[in-house]
Each structure stands twice: as structure tokens, then as C-alpha cells.
Amino acid sequence: MVKKSLHNPVDFEEIICRILKLTETSQRRWGKMNAARMLKHCDLVLKVAIGKIELPGINPVFRTIGAVTKMEMQIFNNGIPRNMPTFQKLIINFECDFDESRTNLLNTLKEFRTAYENKMLPDHHQLFGTMTERDWGFLEYKHLDHHLKQFNV
């Protein structure tokens, strides 16, 4: 079973190509965000991975569910469920400029790549618990893949 990761150059380029295929008018298959909001949301999520956004602490029950979810995704290589709840800080309920959101996400992807190459990814996530570099590459790929599929790319 192949597990894609942002750490793999081929998978990294695949994600960039898919992001570049999006248009401002790309239609979603589920959820509430338009393409610009989705790009902004993905940018913020990646900023958690590079330490530019800090998430608030959560209830230990949710932390346990998060750790189990991370393990399940890795074992079964499955994706993120549709309409899964997210941290309030990562919800985009305001209008965004499409081009600016896309450019920012592409720049943050490059920062993520640099952080990985310099072994500077955090060792903890508020929801998923202990994180390895492998965890970050896998889970961030899955998150981007989920939202790009949401817009048919």
C-alpha cells in the first residue's frame, strides 16, 4: 500500500499541480467553503505544521480520539471524513482573494518543505498528539488531498 507524503518530491509536486488546476469558480462537491476559502484554510493548517500558528489545548477525550484517528489513518491509509470538525482558529468564514490565497498556500508549502529538510517540524499536535516528521508529511498530504478532491482536482 503506497502512502503518499509531502516529504516525497513526486507527491509534493502532484499537490502543487493540483492546486494550480483550481480556479476561482471551481465548484465544491461538499462543504461550505468556496475555492478561495479552502486555499486559505489549507494555508492555515500548514502553518500549524511550521509553527506559525499555535492551536489551543483541547479536552483529553478529544486528544485521545485524535491520536486514535491518526493511527487509523496510517494503518488503513484512509482519508479524512467529509465535514469533520476543525479548530475554530482554522475555520474560514470570511471572503478571501483567490489568487492571494493560492499564492500564500504555495509559499507555505515551500516553507513546510524547508522546515522538513531542516528537521524543524514540531514533535506535537494538539489533536494528534506526538508527531514524527513522517506523521507530518503523511497527514498534511491527506489534508490537502481531501480538500483538493472536494473541488474535483
C-alpha positions in Angstrom: 0.0 0.0 0.0 1.5 3.3 -1.1 1.3 6.1 1.5 1.7 9.5 -0.1 3.6 12.2 1.8 4.6 15.8 1.2 8.1 14.6 2.0 8.2 12.7 -1.2 9.2 15.1 -4.1 6.8 13.4 -6.5 3.8 13.7 -4.1 4.8 17.3 -3.3 4.8 18.2 -7.0 1.5 16.4 -7.5 -0.1 18.6 -4.8 1.3 21.8 -6.3 0.0 20.8 -9.8 -3.5 20.1 -8.4 -3.5 23.4 -6.6 -2.6 25.2 -9.8 -5.5 23.4 -11.6 -8.0 25.1 -9.2 -9.9 28.1 -10.4 -11.8 30.8 -8.6 -15.0 29.2 -9.9 -14.2 25.6 -9.2 -17.3 24.0 -7.7 -17.2 22.1 -4.4 -18.7 18.6 -4.1 -19.4 19.0 -0.3 -19.0 21.5 2.5 -19.5 25.3 2.7 -16.1 26.8 1.6 -15.5 28.2 -1.9 -12.2 27.5 -3.5 -10.5 30.7 -2.1 -11.6 29.9 1.4 -10.4 26.3 1.1 -7.0 27.5 0.0 -6.8 29.9 3.0 -7.9 27.1 5.3 -5.2 24.7 3.9 -2.6 27.5 4.3 -3.5 28.0 8.0 -3.4 24.2 8.6 0.1 24.0 7.1 1.2 27.0 9.2 0.4 24.9 12.3 3.0 22.4 11.0 5.7 25.0 10.6 5.0 26.6 14.0 3.5 29.8 12.7 0.0 29.1 14.3 -0.4 27.6 17.7 -3.6 25.7 18.4 -5.4 25.9 21.8 -5.3 22.9 24.1 -8.2 20.5 23.9 -10.1 18.2 26.1 -8.2 14.9 26.8 -11.0 12.9 25.4 -10.7 14.7 22.0 -6.9 14.3 22.2 -7.4 10.5 22.6 -9.8 10.4 19.7 -7.3 12.4 17.6 -4.4 10.1 18.4 -6.6 7.0 17.5 -7.7 8.7 14.3 -4.1 9.4 13.3 -3.2 5.8 14.0 -6.2 4.5 12.0 -5.4 6.8 9.0 -1.8 5.5 9.0 -2.8 1.8 9.3 -5.6 1.9 6.7 -4.2 4.7 4.6 -7.7 6.2 4.5 -8.7 9.8 4.1 -10.2 12.5 6.2 -14.0 12.2 6.6 -16.2 14.9 5.0 -17.3 17.8 7.2 -15.0 16.8 10.0 -15.0 19.4 12.8 -11.9 21.6 13.0 -10.3 24.1 15.3 -12.1 27.5 15.4 -8.8 29.2 14.5 -8.7 27.3 11.2 -12.3 27.9 10.1 -12.5 30.5 7.3 -15.9 32.2 7.3 -14.9 35.4 5.5 -14.3 36.3 1.9 -10.8 35.6 0.6 -9.0 36.7 -2.6 -8.4 33.5 -4.7 -5.1 34.5 -6.2 -3.7 35.7 -2.9 -4.9 32.6 -1.0 -3.3 30.3 -3.6 0.0 32.2 -3.7 0.1 32.1 0.1 -0.6 28.3 0.2 2.1 27.6 -2.4 4.6 29.7 -0.4 3.7 27.9 2.9 4.2 24.6 1.1 7.7 25.7 0.3 8.2 26.7 3.9 6.9 23.3 5.0 9.4 21.6 2.7 12.3 23.7 4.1 11.2 23.0 7.7 11.2 19.3 6.9 14.6 19.4 5.3 16.0 21.3 8.3 14.3 18.9 10.7 12.3 21.7 12.2 8.8 20.2 12.3 7.1 20.2 15.7 7.0 17.0 17.7 3.5 17.5 18.9 0.0 18.5 17.6 -2.9 19.5 19.9 -5.3 16.9 18.3 -3.0 14.2 17.1 -0.5 14.1 20.0 3.1 13.1 19.4 4.2 13.7 15.8 7.1 12.5 13.8 8.3 14.0 10.6 6.7 11.0 8.8 3.4 11.8 10.5 3.5 15.5 9.4 4.3 14.6 5.7 1.5 11.9 5.6 -1.2 13.9 7.5 -0.6 17.2 5.6 -0.7 15.3 2.3 -4.0 13.7 3.4 -5.5 17.1 4.4 -4.6 18.7 1.1 -5.7 15.7 -0.9 -9.1 15.8 1.0 -9.7 19.4 0.1 -8.5 19.2 -3.5 -10.8 16.2 -4.0 -13.6 18.4 -2.5 -13.1 20.6 -5.6 -12.5 17.8 -8.1 -8.8 18.2 -8.6 
